[in-house]
């Protein structure tokens, strides 16, 4: 997998091309597919799948674990 944001998650080090990751949604586009995934650390990632392969083009920080009232 080619990733302009790095070959691995900068937050937890898990390789971009490795499983498991959780697929949040998939959307077809004129050029291929956009796949939203969540890394094991909670980072939301946008992956583009087209004739060039799969690339992570954007990612968030890991999800924050909440504790206390209302969590």
N, C-alpha and C positions, 0 to 999 in steps of 0.2 A: 504494500500500500504506500502511495506517495502522500506525504502530509506536509504542507507548507508551515504548519504549526509545530512540527517535530515528528519524529518516528515513534514517539511514545508520549503518553500523557505526562505533562510537566508537573502534575500534582501528585501522582502516585507511581509513575514510571511504567505503567502497564503498556505494552506495545499496541499501537493503533490497529494493527492487523489481527490481533489475537482475540480469541473468544474467552470468556463470555463478555458480552456487553448487552444491555437491554435496549431493544428497538422501541422507541417511543412512537414514531410515526414514519410513514413512507409516502412520498408524493411524486407522481410522474410529472416530468417536464418535457419540453420539446427536445431538449438535449440529452435526457436520461432520467435519472431519479435523484431526489433529495431525500436522505434518510437522517432522521433525528434519532440519536442514540444517547444512552446514559452509561458512562464508565462505571466501574465498580466503586470508585471513590465518590461518585455523585455528579461528576462534571458532565454537563449537557454538551453534546457534540453534534455538529452539522457535517454530514458526509455527502459528497457528490459521487454518484456512480454513473459513469458514461463510458464511451469507447476507449478512454485513456485509463480506465480502472476506477478504483475507489480512493478518494482523498478526504481527509479531515480538513475542512476549510475554516472552521471556527470552533471554539470551545469555551465554556464558562468555567468559573471556579467551582470547586466541589460544593455539593449541597451542605448547608450548615445544619448540624444536628441540634434540634431545639430541646431544651429541658425546662422544667418548671411548669407553672400554671398555663393551661391552654395548649400545651405541646402534644 
